[in-house]
Amino acid sequence: MYIIQERISILPQSLIERFRAVTPSALGHWTDQGAIDSRIHPLQPGMLLLGTAVTVQTVGRDSLVCHKVIDLIQPGDVIVIDRGGDQRYACWGEMTTLAAHMAGAAGVIIDGPVTDVQVVRQSPLPVFCTGAAVLTTQFLGLGGAINVPVVCGGVIVKPGDLIFGDENGILVIDPGDAERLLS
């Protein structure tokens, strides 16, 4: 079964842009919530990840929702993919990176591996993942979900959460805490 919910945008873009004046590690002095496990790291050095979470939950080796989400995102969205613990199959690679970049995504976080890393590393789209894999997912019709709460790097990520990350790590910020963290 596939579940596709409406995209959620809670924070005004002006507030999101104010985060560019700080770093995720600076905010780490003020919070101990929402830090994604460091095993999820950027493929490209020097990348900044900042935007609204659009979540994806895959089922087994089925990656249909990873492709469908690209049709639903808006510029500035960060795609957050919960692989359900799978670390063997890559659900993301060269073509999904290109398509997400062209759709205006601000970045992608996969709690699992990617493939085509040589090409993905050259992309201007920030891609954070656990590593690389030669085995890939397929369109199997097993199900999945878009814009539901997911778990990524040990953190619950809700659609509309603020995602803020760089080489030091990634923070998931509840929209209700965003203004306070900048004070």
Secondary structure, 3 states (H helix, E strand, C coil): CEEECCCCCCCCHHHHHHHHHCCHHHHCCCCCCCECCCCCEECCCCCCEEEEEEEEEEECCECHHHHHHHHHCCCCEEEEEECCCCCCCECCCHHHHHHHHHCCCCEEEECCEECCHHHHCCCCCCEEECEECCCECECCCCCEEECCCEEECCEEECCCCEEEEECCEEEEECHHHHHHHHC
